[in-house]
Amino acid sequence: MSSPALAASRLARLLRPRTIAAIGGKEAAQVVYQCKAMNYQGSIFPIHPTKKEVHGIRCYPSLEALPVAPDATFLGVNHRLTVELTRKLQTMGAGGAVSYASGFSEAQGEIEDGSRLQQQLLDAAQDMPLLGPNCYGFVNCLERVVIWPDQHAGQPCTKGVALLTQSSNIAMNMSMQKRATPLAFFSSLGNQAQTGMLELAQALLEDERITAIGLVIEGITEIERLENLAIRARDLQKPLVALKVGRSEQARRAALTHTASLSGSFEATQAALSRLGIGQVQTLPILMETLKLLHTHGALQDARLSSMSCSGGEAALVADQVYARKKARFPKLSPQQQTSIKKTLPKMVTAANPLDYHTFIWANRKAMTNTFSAMLACPVDLHLLVCDFPHEQRCSDADWMPAAEALFDAVEKTGARAAVVATLHENMPETWAQRFLQQGIAPLYGMQEALDAIEVAADIGARWKTWLQERQRPLFLKPTARKTEETTKAKITKKNKLWDEFQAKTILKEHGIPVPRGKKVLSAEEACAFQQEIGGAVVLKVLGVAHKSDSQALALDLDSEQDVQNAFKRLSGLSQKLARHKNGENGENGIGNEPAPQGLLVEQMVTGALCELLLGITRDEQFGLMLTLAWGGKLVELRGERVVLPLPVLREEAEEALASLSLLKLLEGYRGGERGDIASLLTLCERLSQFAEGHAERLLELDVNPVVVCSEKSGKGAIALDALLRTL
């Protein structure tokens, strides 16, 4: 690890030790064995009070007996002795330690003094790096270092990817992969008492031999460190990929608004990682395929693909896989490209993308090289060769060699990025995958996983591409530490301000957000006068009710004096009932801890809406204010489709988020329908973001549902029909 930045890291001695001490019984002995098996070149110091040697290496009775302070130490002893030995290591100037023992804060439910012991451990370590407790440690294949008390399948290498998890078992299982993903470094972090995953990732980024880093994340607490890590990864062009566990929350937090029920902590974390240019995957196989692709080709600018196979069925299969995707696509070949490819093929073969080159040229290296070269000359982001290999034990792969060599030749000739994709993951022998890696070709296992990996790589590239122009703005709208404390206290004590719909809309209108013309009225006469003034249909609403449709707390399309009077009589009775049962404690769907509002809200009826959306803002405790876009109206949770974005939001981001929702088809004029005023909707999103940015210290929650979008021709734009606002 020759990078000056890494050499200056406090983790440098621990990660690339020249001396390793292993203290304890069988787990420590396993560390010694694994270091020898990896042909570690430094000195190993087994420590045990009675043993004379461990795996042929002299054993020392204690730390005090060592000739030098070790650079790295494995502590395979009980939790109480771990604290004592950590203090000794720190005092003697050791480089760092891995704490294997459990029984600290991660076990506080079972061990009464677990948290107290963890604090003692931290006090003992002081500034000395400490991984764990409750972790296996790490394997550094670049330096042949194994601080790991169990089996693993790591191999010495000169470059590759890093994989960091909290779970030791996940790290060990992933080291056993047979996908040829080049693992240069993998580690478990345990409960991360002192040294966390992000600090370790920061150190590894500085090693020029690390090409990409995968993170299996259970939780994120160091937000500023995460931001700095992502910025540094972008500057170094080293992709980060995360698998965030915790998608299936057993129960959403009790939520007053639709927005809060849609945008939970998992969605907020996903949105934040995306903002930071960190790729996201949902499964371990996709994580491994993505890391392999990033190791070979780095982030992709886009997901424009070409595909070649010797079977029409395979060409159709990959075309179908891409058809339903939002990012990956097969650009049509230009007439010139078709002509160039056609020249290399028999007359009965059609030049297309995906290309079925048939088996006429199979096993003809020269002919296949010409065809592959012509296809690889097309300007796309990644070229795919779909190719499954025969069973290693039952068949011969001799006839597959010309195809592989033809691809090697074509890549060398064109310099294009290429990948070989096996439709079934078991149909890519590891030996073949390693050959492709050596030639700079990504071997990808499984068509679905391959396309997922490609889209993640393209997401990272797209985010990196736009990041520079946004570096002048904050990445997140996070309140100050003081305000965060006030916000938490306000949520617990309910000492916050809940504005009724009329008040909330008045505030939004002042910030340029269109709302229907309306007023608060105390009598049916006032409501009738308003209806006569506008000369059209009106809406009457009860103030202080969260979900009005569920409680029948509104009346629509009132276009006569009699209609208004009848509706006012019914709704004023409901309003009075709400006032008698302050705060909705009787289950009447009332809201807030404010006195029930007096009067009703009368508004001009908005007609001609093409669709309804929800636009909401919630405060995530880690990442600050988040904007949610979703289908709106009564069926918002039933539809479930939504996008969550960290604030502030640029217009381009809002446009991209809208494009990911199926309701865009309605706005674009579904089946000959009118086109919606998308520009007005995006402007409304911008103004909501600006409103939130100006009130980030006090804003707790804003639910604008529905926002109706009218046709471009109507000139009505996008209008907020309902709003709920909560502030400090």
C-alpha positions in Angstrom: 0.0 0.0 0.0 2.2 2.8 -1.3 -0.2 5.7 -1.3 1.0 8.6 0.9 -2.5 9.2 2.0 -2.9 5.6 3.2 0.5 5.6 4.8 -0.6 8.6 6.9 -3.8 6.9 7.9 -4.0 5.8 11.5 -5.0 2.3 10.2 -1.8 1.9 8.1 0.1 -0.3 10.6 -3.0 -2.5 11.3 -3.8 -3.0 7.6 -0.3 -3.8 6.4 1.5 -5.1 9.4 5.1 -6.3 9.5 4.5 -8.1 12.8 1.3 -9.9 13.8 0.5 -11.1 17.4 -2.2 -13.8 17.9 -3.4 -14.1 21.5 -5.6 -17.0 22.7 -6.4 -20.6 22.0 -7.8 -22.3 18.9 -9.0 -19.1 17.2 -5.5 -17.5 17.6 -3.9 -20.7 16.3 -6.1 -20.5 13.3 -4.9 -17.0 12.6 -1.3 -18.3 12.7 -2.2 -21.2 10.4 -4.0 -18.9 7.9 -1.1 -16.4 7.8 1.3 -19.3 7.0 -1.0 -20.7 4.3 -1.2 -17.2 2.7 2.6 -17.1 2.8 2.7 -13.9 5.0 6.1 -12.4 4.8 6.3 -10.7 8.2 6.9 -11.9 11.7 4.2 -13.9 13.6 4.1 -13.9 17.4 1.7 -16.5 18.9 1.0 -15.7 22.5 -0.2 -18.4 25.0 0.7 -18.9 28.7 1.6 -22.6 28.4 2.3 -23.5 24.7 5.8 -23.6 23.4 4.9 -23.3 19.7 1.9 -22.9 17.4 2.1 -24.5 14.0 5.8 -24.6 14.2 6.3 -21.0 15.3 7.7 -20.1 18.7 5.1 -19.1 21.2 5.5 -16.3 23.7 3.9 -16.4 27.2 2.8 -12.7 27.3 2.7 -9.4 25.5 5.6 -8.2 27.7 7.8 -11.0 26.3 7.6 -9.8 22.7 10.7 -8.3 21.1 8.7 -5.4 19.6 5.2 -3.9 19.9 3.1 -5.7 17.2 1.6 -3.8 14.3 -1.5 -5.9 14.4 -2.9 -8.1 17.1 -5.7 -10.7 17.1 -7.4 -10.8 20.5 -9.0 -14.3 20.8 -9.7 -14.1 24.5 -12.9 -13.5 26.6 -14.4 -10.0 26.8 -13.0 -9.0 30.2 -9.4 -10.1 29.3 -9.8 -8.3 26.0 -10.1 -5.0 27.8 -7.0 -5.6 29.9 -4.9 -6.7 26.9 -6.1 -3.8 24.8 -4.9 -1.4 27.5 -1.5 -3.1 27.4 -1.3 -2.9 23.6 -2.1 0.8 23.6 0.5 1.5 26.3 3.3 -0.4 24.5 2.6 1.4 21.2 1.0 -1.4 19.2 -0.5 -0.6 15.7 -4.0 -1.9 16.3 -6.1 -4.9 17.3 -9.0 -7.1 16.2 -11.4 -8.0 19.1 -12.9 -11.4 18.5 -14.9 -11.6 21.8 -18.6 -10.8 22.1 -20.3 -9.6 25.2 -20.1 -5.9 24.7 -22.8 -3.5 23.7 -24.1 -5.8 21.0 -25.2 -8.2 23.8 -26.6 -5.7 26.2 -29.9 -7.5 26.1 -28.3 -10.6 27.5 -25.3 -9.3 29.5 -26.1 -6.6 32.0 -22.8 -4.8 31.9 -22.2 -5.1 28.1 -22.3 -1.3 27.5 -20.1 -0.6 30.5 -17.5 -3.1 29.3 -17.6 -1.5 25.8 -16.8 1.9 27.2 -13.9 0.4 29.2 -12.7 -1.1 26.0 -12.8 2.2 24.2 -11.0 3.9 27.1 -8.3 1.2 27.0 -7.8 1.5 23.3 -7.8 5.4 23.2 -6.4 6.3 19.7 -5.1 2.8 18.9 -7.2 1.4 16.0 -9.6 -1.4 17.1 -11.8 -3.5 14.9 -14.8 -5.1 16.5 -15.6 -6.3 19.1 -17.5 -9.4 18.0 -15.8 -9.7 14.7 -13.4 -12.0 12.8 -11.2 -9.3 11.4 -9.9 -9.0 7.9 -8.0 -10.6 5.1 -5.7 -8.4 3.0 -4.8 -10.5 -0.1 -2.6 -7.7 -1.4 -0.3 -8.0 1.5 -0.9 -11.7 2.3 -2.2 -10.7 5.8 -4.8 -12.8 7.5 -6.2 -11.6 10.8 -9.0 -14.1 10.5 -9.7 -17.1 12.9 -11.5 -19.3 10.4 -11.4 -20.6 6.8 -11.6 -18.3 3.9 -11.0 -18.6 0.2 -9.0 -15.4 -0.4 -5.9 -15.7 -2.6 -2.9 -13.5 -3.1 -3.4 -10.9 -5.8 -2.0 -7.6 -7.1 -5.3 -5.6 -7.5 -9.0 -6.1 -6.9 -12.0 -5.0 -5.0 -12.7 -4.6 -1.3 -15.7 -5.9 0.6 -16.7 -4.6 4.0 -19.5 -6.0 6.2 -20.5 -6.0 9.8 -21.3 -9.7 9.7 -18.3 -12.1 9.8 -20.3 -14.9 8.4 -21.4 -12.9 5.3 -17.8 -11.9 4.7 -16.6 -15.5 5.0 -19.4 -16.8 2.7 -18.6 -14.2 0.1 -15.0 -15.1 0.1 -16.0 -18.6 -1.0 -17.6 -17.3 -4.2 -16.7 -19.1 -7.5 -17.5 -16.1 -9.7 -13.9 -14.9 -10.2 -14.7 -11.6 -8.5 -11.2 -10.5 -7.5 -11.4 -9.9 -3.8 -8.3 -8.0 -2.7 -9.5 -7.2 0.8 -12.5 -8.3 2.9 -13.4 -7.5 6.5 -16.0 -7.8 9.1 -16.5 -4.9 11.5 -18.7 -6.4 14.3 -20.3 -3.8 16.4 -17.9 -1.0 15.2 -17.3 0.3 18.7 -14.4 2.4 17.6 -13.3 1.9 14.0 -16.2 1.9 11.6 -16.9 0.6 8.1 -16.6 4.1 6.6 -13.2 4.9 8.1 -11.9 1.6 6.9 -13.3 2.3 3.4 -11.6 5.7 3.4 -8.3 4.1 4.1 -8.7 1.5 1.4 -9.7 4.0 -1.2 -6.2 5.5 -1.0 -4.6 2.2 -2.2 -4.2 2.3 -6.0 -4.6 -1.5 -6.1 -8.2 -1.3 -4.8 -10.5 -0.8 -7.8 -13.9 -0.6 -6.2 -15.5 -1.1 -2.7 -18.6 -3.0 -1.7 -20.4 -2.2 1.5 -23.0 -4.4 3.2 -24.6 -1.8 5.5 -26.8 -2.4 8.4 -26.9 1.1 9.6 -25.3 4.5 9.0 -24.4 6.9 11.7 -21.5 8.9 10.4 -23.2 11.0 7.7 -20.3 13.5 7.2 -17.8 10.7 6.9 -20.1 9.1 4.3 -20.3 12.3 2.3 -16.5 12.7 2.4 -16.0 9.0 1.4 -18.3 9.5 -1.6 -16.6 12.7 -2.7 -13.2 11.1 -2.5 -14.4 8.0 -4.4 -15.7 10.3 -7.1 -12.4 12.2 -7.2 -10.5 9.0 -7.5 -13.0 7.4 -9.9 -13.3 4.4 -7.6 -16.9 3.2 -7.4 -18.7 2.4 -4.2 -21.6 -0.1 -4.1 -23.8 -0.7 -1.2 -26.3 -3.4 -0.1 -28.4 -1.9 2.6 -30.2 -4.5 4.7 -33.4 -3.6 6.5 -35.8 -3.2 3.6 -38.6 -5.2 5.2 -39.5 -3.0 8.2 -41.9 -5.0 10.3 -44.0 -2.0 10.9 -43.9 1.5 9.5 -43.7 4.2 12.2 -47.1 5.5 13.1 -47.7 8.3 10.6 -50.1 11.1 10.4 -49.5 11.8 6.7 -49.3 9.6 3.6 -45.8 11.0 3.0 -44.5 9.7 6.3 -46.0 6.2 5.7 -44.3 6.0 2.3 -40.8 7.5 3.0 -39.4 5.3 5.8 -35.8 5.2 6.9 -34.9 2.6 4.3 -36.1 4.8 1.4 -34.3 7.8 2.9 -31.1 5.9 3.0 -31.5 4.7 -0.5 -32.2 8.2 -1.7 -29.1 9.5 0.2 -26.8 6.9 -1.2 -28.1 7.7 -4.7 -27.4 11.4 -4.2 -23.9 10.5 -3.2 -23.2 8.5 -6.3 -23.0 5.2 -4.4 -24.4 2.3 -6.4 -27.1 0.2 -4.8 -27.9 -3.5 -5.1 -30.5 -5.8 -3.4 -28.8 -9.1 -3.3 -25.3 -10.6 -2.6 -25.0 -12.1 -6.1 -25.7 -8.8 -7.8 -23.2 -7.2 -5.4 -20.5 -9.6 -6.6 -21.3 -9.2 -10.3 -21.4 -5.4 -9.9 -18.0 -5.3 -8.2 -16.6 -7.6 -10.9 -17.9 -5.3 -13.6 -16.6 -2.2 -11.9 -13.2 -3.7 -11.3 -12.9 -4.5 -15.0 -14.5 -1.4 -16.6 -15.2 1.2 -13.9 -18.4 3.2 -13.9 -20.3 3.4 -17.2 -21.4 6.6 -18.8 -24.7 5.0 -19.7 -26.3 1.6 -20.3 -26.4 1.5 -24.1 -25.5 -2.1 -25.0 -24.8 -4.4 -27.9 -25.2 -8.1 -27.7 -23.9 -11.0 -29.8 -24.8 -14.7 -29.6 -24.9 -17.7 -32.0 -28.6 -18.4 -31.2 -31.7 -16.5 -32.2 -33.3 -17.8 -28.9 -30.5 -16.2 -26.9 -30.8 -12.9 -28.9 -34.6 -12.9 -28.2 -34.0 -13.7 -24.5 -31.6 -10.9 -23.9 -33.8 -8.5 -25.9 -36.8 -9.4 -23.7 -34.7 -8.9 -20.5 -33.8 -5.4 -21.6 -37.2 -4.5 -23.0 -38.8 -3.9 -19.5 -35.8 -2.0 -18.1 -35.7 1.8 -17.7 -32.0 2.3 -18.3 -30.4 -0.6 -20.3 -31.2 -0.5 -24.0 -30.0 -1.8 -27.4 -29.6 1.1 -29.8 -30.5 0.3 -33.4 -27.6 -0.1 -35.8 -27.1 2.6 -38.3 -27.1 1.7 -42.0 -23.4 2.1 -42.1 -23.0 -0.2 -39.1 -25.3 -2.8 -40.6 -23.3 -2.8 -43.8 -20.0 -3.2 -41.9 -21.3 -6.1 -39.9 -23.1 -7.7 -42.8 -19.8 -7.9 -44.7 -18.5 -10.4 -42.1 -21.5 -12.7 -42.1 -23.1 -15.2 -44.5 -25.9 -13.7 -46.7 -28.8 -15.3 -44.8 -27.8 -13.6 -41.5 -29.4 -10.3 -40.5 -27.3 -7.6 -39.0 -29.2 -6.3 -36.0 -28.7 -5.4 -32.3 -28.9 -7.9 -30.5 -27.0 -9.9 -33.1 -27.6 -13.5 -33.9 -24.5 -14.4 -35.8 -25.6 -18.0 -36.2 -23.3 -21.0 -36.1 -22.0 -20.7 -39.6 -18.8 -19.1 -38.4 -18.6 -21.0 -35.1 -15.1 -22.4 -34.4 -13.7 -20.1 -37.2 -11.5 -17.7 -35.2 -10.7 -15.4 -38.0 -14.3 -15.1 -39.2 -15.6 -14.6 -35.6 -12.9 -11.9 -35.0 -14.1 -10.0 -38.0 -17.7 -10.1 -36.9 -16.9 -9.3 -33.3 -14.7 -6.4 -34.3 -17.4 -4.9 -36.5 -19.9 -5.1 -33.7 -17.5 -3.8 -31.1 -16.8 -0.8 -33.3 -20.4 0.4 -32.6 -20.5 3.3 -30.1 -22.1 1.8 -27.0 -21.1 1.7 -23.4 -20.7 -2.1 -23.1 -20.6 -5.0 -25.6 -22.0 -8.3 -24.5 -21.2 -11.8 -25.8 -23.8 -14.2 -24.6 -22.1 -17.5 -24.2 -22.7 -20.5 -21.9 -19.9 -23.0 -21.5 -20.3 -26.8 -21.4 -20.3 -28.9 -18.2 -16.7 -29.3 -17.1 -16.9 -32.8 -15.9 -19.1 -34.3 -18.7 -18.2 -32.3 -21.9 -15.4 -30.8 -23.8 -15.0 -27.0 -24.2 -12.5 -27.2 -27.1 -14.9 -25.7 -29.6 -15.5 -22.7 -27.4 -11.9 -21.7 -27.5 -12.1 -20.0 -31.0 -15.0 -17.8 -29.8 -13.1 -16.7 -26.7 -9.9 -16.0 -28.7 -11.9 -14.1 -31.3 -13.3 -11.9 -28.6 -9.8 -11.4 -27.2 -8.6 -10.3 -30.6 -11.6 -8.0 -31.2 -11.1 -6.3 -27.9 -7.4 -5.8 -28.5 -8.2 -4.4 -32.0 -11.0 -2.0 -31.0 -10.2 -1.2 -27.4 -13.9 -1.5 -26.6 -15.4 -2.5 -23.3 -16.8 -6.1 -23.4 -18.4 -8.6 -21.1 -19.2 -12.3 -21.5 -22.6 -13.2 -20.1 -23.7 -16.8 -19.2 -27.4 -17.1 -19.1 -27.1 -19.5 -16.2 -24.6 -18.7 -13.5 -23.4 -22.3 -13.3 -22.5 -22.2 -17.0 -19.4 -20.0 -16.5 -16.6 -22.1 -15.1 -14.3 -20.1 -12.8 -11.3 -21.0 -14.9 -12.9 -19.4 -18.0 -14.0 -16.4 -16.0 -10.4 -15.8 -14.8 -9.2 -16.0 -18.4 -11.6 -13.3 -19.4 -10.6 -11.1 -16.5 -7.0 -11.4 -17.5 -7.9 -10.1 -21.0 -9.9 -7.1 -19.5 -13.3 -8.7 -20.3 -15.9 -8.9 -17.5 -17.3 -12.4 -17.0 -20.8 -12.0 -15.7 -22.9 -14.8 -14.2 -26.6 -14.8 -15.0 -28.4 -12.6 -17.5 -30.6 -10.9 -14.9 -27.7 -10.3 -12.5 -25.5 -9.0 -15.4 -28.1 -6.4 -16.5 -28.6 -5.3 -12.9 -24.9 -4.8 -12.5 -24.7 -2.9 -15.8 -27.5 -0.5 -14.7 -25.8 0.1 -11.3 -22.5 0.9 -13.0 -24.4 3.3 -15.3 -26.2 4.9 -12.3 -22.8 5.6 -10.7 -21.4 7.0 -13.9 -24.5 9.3 -14.5 -24.3 10.6 -11.0 -20.5 11.3 -11.2 -21.1 13.1 -14.5 -23.5 15.6 -13.0 -22.0 15.9 -9.6 -19.4 18.6 -10.4 -22.0 21.2 -11.4 -23.8 20.6 -8.1 -20.8 20.9 -5.8 -21.7 24.5 -4.9 -25.0 23.4 -3.2 -25.4 21.3 0.0 -25.8 17.6 -0.5 -28.5 17.4 2.2 -30.6 19.8 4.1 -29.6 18.9 7.6 -30.4 21.1 10.6 -27.8 22.2 13.1 -27.1 19.9 16.0 -29.0 22.2 18.3 -32.0 22.1 16.0 -31.8 18.3 15.7 -32.0 18.1 19.5 -35.0 20.5 19.5 -36.7 18.5 16.8 -36.3 15.2 18.7 -37.6 16.8 21.8 -40.5 18.3 19.9 -41.5 15.0 18.5 -41.4 13.3 21.9 -43.3 16.0 23.7 -45.5 17.0 20.7 -44.6 20.6 21.3 -44.8 21.5 17.6 -47.1 23.6 15.5 -49.6 22.0 13.2 -51.0 24.4 10.7 -54.5 23.8 9.4 -55.1 23.4 5.7 -56.1 27.1 5.2 -53.0 28.3 7.0 -50.7 25.9 5.2 -52.0 26.9 1.8 -51.6 30.5 2.6 -47.9 29.9 3.4 -47.4 27.9 0.3 -49.1 30.5 -1.9 -46.7 33.1 -0.5 -43.8 31.0 -1.8 -45.2 30.8 -5.3 -47.0 27.4 -5.0 -50.3 27.5 -6.8 -53.4 26.7 -4.6 -57.1 27.0 -5.3 -58.7 30.4 -4.6 -60.4 30.0 -1.1 -61.2 31.5 2.3 -62.2 30.4 5.8 -65.9 31.0 6.5 -67.9 30.9 9.7 -71.4 30.8 8.2 -73.3 29.3 5.3 -74.0 32.9 4.1 -70.3 33.6 3.8 -69.8 30.3 1.9 -72.7 31.1 -0.5 -71.4 34.6 -1.1 -68.0 33.1 -2.1 -69.7 30.7 -4.5 -71.6 33.5 -6.1 -68.5 35.7 -6.3 -66.5 33.1 -8.3 -69.6 32.1 -10.4 -68.8 28.4 -10.4 -68.6 25.2 -8.3 -66.9 25.2 -4.9 -65.6 22.7 -2.4 -66.3 22.8 1.3 -63.9 21.2 3.8 -63.6 20.6 7.5 -60.4 22.0 8.9 -58.3 19.9 11.3 -59.0 16.5 9.6 -56.0 14.6 8.1 -57.7 12.2 5.6 -60.9 14.0 4.6 -62.3 11.5 2.1 -62.1 8.7 4.8 -64.2 10.8 7.2 -66.5 12.4 4.6 -65.1 15.7 5.8 -65.5 17.5 2.4 -68.2 18.2 -0.1 -67.4 18.5 -3.8 -68.9 20.3 -6.9 -71.3 22.6 -5.0 -72.7 24.8 -7.8 -75.8 26.2 -6.2 -76.8 28.1 -3.1 -78.9 25.2 -1.8 -76.0 22.7 -2.3 -73.7 25.0 -0.3 -76.2 25.4 2.5 -76.8 21.7 2.8 -73.1 20.9 2.8 -72.3 23.6 5.3 -74.9 22.3 7.7 -73.5 18.7 7.5 -69.9 19.7 7.7 -70.2 22.3 10.4 -71.7 19.5 12.6 -68.7 17.4 12.0 -66.4 20.3 12.8 -68.2 21.0 16.1 -67.8 17.3 17.0 -64.1 17.6 16.3 -63.9 20.6 18.6 -65.5 18.7 21.4 -63.0 15.9 21.0 -59.8 17.9 20.9 -56.8 16.2 19.2 -58.8 13.4 17.8 -58.4 11.2 20.9 -61.7 9.5 20.2 -60.5 8.2 16.8 -62.3 10.7 14.7 -59.3 11.3 12.4 -58.6 14.7 14.0 -55.0 15.9 13.9 -52.5 17.8 16.0 -52.3 19.1 19.5 -53.7 22.5 18.6 -57.3 23.6 19.5 -59.7 22.4 16.7 -60.0 25.1 14.0 -63.1 27.2 13.9 -65.1 27.4 10.6 -64.9 25.7 7.3 -62.7 26.1 4.2 -64.5 27.0 1.0 -62.5 26.9 -2.3 -63.0 27.1 -6.0 -63.5 23.7 -7.5 -60.6 22.7 -9.7 -61.6 20.8 -12.8 -59.8 19.2 -15.8 -57.2 17.3 -13.8 -55.4 14.6 -15.8 -53.8 13.0 -12.7 -53.2 13.4 -9.0 -49.8 13.3 -7.3 -48.5 13.4 -3.8 -45.6 15.7 -3.0 -44.4 15.5 0.5 -41.5 16.5 2.7 -40.4 14.6 5.8 -37.4 14.9 8.1 -35.1 11.9 8.3 -33.1 11.9 11.5 -29.9 11.1 9.6 -30.1 12.8 6.2 -32.4 15.7 6.9 -35.3 16.8 4.7 -36.5 14.4 2.0 -39.0 14.9 -0.9 -41.4 12.1 -1.8 -43.1 12.0 -5.2 -45.9 9.4 -5.6 -49.3 8.7 -7.1 -51.7 10.9 -5.1 -55.3 10.9 -3.9 -57.0 8.2 -1.9 -55.1 5.2 -3.3 -51.6 6.5 -2.6 -50.6 3.7 -0.2 -52.4 1.1 -2.3 -50.4 2.0 -5.4 -47.2 2.2 -3.4 -45.1 3.5 -6.3 -42.9 6.4 -5.2 -39.6 8.1 -5.4 -37.8 9.7 -2.4 -35.1 12.4 -3.0 -32.9 14.2 -0.5 -33.5 18.0 -0.5 -32.5 20.3 -2.1 -33.8 19.0 -5.4 -32.7 20.3 -8.8 -35.3 20.5 -11.5 -33.4 17.9 -13.5 -33.6 15.5 -10.5 -37.3 16.0 -10.2 -37.7 15.4 -13.9 -35.8 12.1 -13.6 -37.8 11.0 -10.6 -41.0 11.7 -12.4 -39.8 9.7 -15.4 -39.5 6.7 -13.1 -43.2 6.7 -12.1 -45.8 5.1 -14.4 -48.0 8.2 -14.1 -45.7 10.0 -16.5 -47.5 8.0 -19.3 -50.7 9.8 -18.4 -49.0 13.2 -18.4 -47.4 12.5 -21.8 -50.8 11.9 -23.3 -51.7 8.2 -22.8 -53.6 6.6 -25.7 -54.2 9.9 -27.5 -55.1 11.9 -24.4 -54.1 15.4 -23.7 -50.6 16.2 -22.6 -50.2 17.4 -19.0 -48.4 20.5 -17.9 -45.3 18.8 -16.9 -43.3 22.0 -16.8 -45.6 23.5 -14.2 -45.3 20.4 -12.1 -41.5 20.6 -12.1 -41.7 24.2 -11.2 -43.9 23.3 -8.3 -41.3 20.7 -7.2 -38.6 23.4 -7.4 -40.6 25.8 -5.3 -41.3 23.2 -2.7 -37.6 22.5 -2.5 -36.8 26.2 -2.2 -39.5 26.6 0.5 -37.9 23.7 2.5 -34.4 25.1 2.1 -35.5 28.4 3.5 -37.2 26.8 6.5 -35.0 23.8 7.0 -34.4 24.6 10.7 -38.1 24.5 11.6 -39.8 22.3 9.0 -40.9 18.9 10.3 -43.4 17.7 7.8 -45.3 18.8 4.7 -47.9 16.7 2.9 -49.3 18.1 -0.3 -51.9 15.6 -1.5 -53.2 15.7 -4.0 -51.4 17.9 -6.5 -53.5 17.9 -9.6 -51.9 18.4 -13.0 -54.1 19.8 -15.8 -53.4 19.8 -19.5 -50.9 22.1 -21.2 -53.7 23.7 -23.3 -55.9 24.6 -20.3 -53.2 26.9 -18.8 -54.2 25.8 -15.3 -50.8 24.2 -14.6 -50.3 22.1 -11.4 -52.2 23.0 -8.3 -51.9 21.9 -4.6 -55.5 20.9 -3.6 -54.7 19.9 0.0 -51.8 20.6 2.4 -50.7 19.7 5.9 -47.8 21.5 7.5 -46.0 20.8 10.8 -43.2 23.0 12.1 -41.2 23.6 15.3 
